[in-house]
Amino acid sequence: MGILSHLSILHLLWAALVFCQYEDYDFEDEYGGEPDHQLPYYFNPNAQVEVPRFPFPVECAKECFCPPAFPLSMYCDHRKLKTIPNIPSHVQQLYLQNNNIEAVPAGPFTNVTFVREINLSYNNIKFHMIDHSVFAKLSHLVQLHLQHNELEEFPFPLPSSLERLLLGFNKISRLPGNALEGLPNMTTLDLCNNLLDDSVFKGKPFSNMKNLMQLNLCNNKLQTMPPDLPPSLRHLSLENNSISHIPENYFNRLPHIIALRMSHNNLQNIPHNTFNLPNLLELNLGHNKLKQVFYIPRSLQHLYIEGNEIENINVTVMCPTLDPLNIKQLTYIRVDQNKLTSPISTYAFFCFPLIRTIYYGEQNVTVSRPTQLRTPVFRRFLTPEEFQEAEDNHETLNRETEEDHEAEDSYFHPYYH
């Protein structure tokens, strides 16, 4: 009886180790130091495809490593590989990043049936070196990483099972009209750091992606807002383009937007109610050419408008009325590198009663010499623990210099006075 008990315990420990490989995959944020609020992706063990039972040790390509603790994964990363090794049929997670792979032929995938994730990032893959339909035949593929390659075109066709597609840091300049067809399960599409311009919108490539929640188009050559985006969208990244105008009522068809990032564009004027969105939490319009502020929706928590040309922040424009039953949720404003000569009116604290931090930093009042307001940072109602957390976050976000730290000595802390 004792032996059976020990065997049962060993069996449970082995099952727990196998289960661990399905926990949250931590995708690296490559497009800035700020948290990007992506929805975590989970492999649901209950949704896994059934694979045949196999004896140990499991089959593994000689160039790779297949840890017994994770029998469904094959690690071939950082091995200076020039070709993709043959993939055993049972593999569900395949890691081939950081190699010298130039082609994706069909051969190594001949017997692949159950693969759900492929990571081919940081290689030298070109579009014409990908065999036609090599990915489309992988009917259980959920995640495909192809960022940091040499792709000149969108790698299609793709399987309908695909949910996350990462194509950042390539040379993609166009999206064929049918490139994104037949992808009903796609939730995340990353096309940052490519060569896309406004011509890619002619075929309305995103309009039929009914479950798309995150679209990253930062660091491209866009001059206009992408039209016909699906209403399901929650995160939209358009930083580092040349967009100068947001059409009136543009966001009416995107009511679920949570985070909008449009820093480093050419925006000059924002229509008053542009961002009247019921779910917006983060709005980043830093480093544009804005001269005026705009209406702030009730839900917004973090506002970034640094690096603009704002001389005065009119709080009544941001908050036309007071509603004690529906208080605004704004907690953080960053307004450094503007042209402010005085702090924001104290009326702001009636409109935004939850506000914790206003970061003034340096202001570009004169061309020759930036100036600093008497109160570089205003913080209030912080417990010591909250204050320390805010300090840590601010230092990480801005990578402050020693001069910045000296300026922090003059922080105004009403909570402590």
Secondary structure as UniProt FT lines:
FT   HELIX           2..20
FT   TURN            21..22
FT   HELIX           45..47
FT   TURN            62..63
FT   TURN            68..69
FT   TURN            71..72
FT   STRAND          73..75
FT   TURN            89..90
FT   STRAND          93..95
FT   HELIX           107..109
FT   TURN            110..111
FT   STRAND          117..119
FT   HELIX           127..129
FT   TURN            132..137
FT   TURN            139..140
FT   STRAND          143..145
FT   TURN            160..161
FT   STRAND          164..166
FT   TURN            177..182
FT   TURN            184..185
FT   STRAND          188..190
FT   HELIX           198..201
FT   TURN            202..203
FT   TURN            205..208
FT   TURN            210..211
FT   STRAND          214..216
FT   TURN            231..232
FT   STRAND          235..237
FT   TURN            248..249
FT   HELIX           250..253
FT   TURN            255..256
FT   STRAND          259..261
FT   TURN            272..275
FT   TURN            278..279
FT   STRAND          282..284
FT   TURN            298..299
FT   STRAND          302..304
FT   HELIX           315..318
FT   TURN            324..325
FT   STRAND          332..334
FT   TURN            346..347
FT   HELIX           348..351
FT   TURN            353..354
FT   STRAND          357..359
FT   STRAND          362..363
FT   STRAND          371..372
FT   STRAND          377..379
FT   HELIX           384..398
FT   HELIX           402..408
FT   TURN            409..410
FT   HELIX           414..416
//
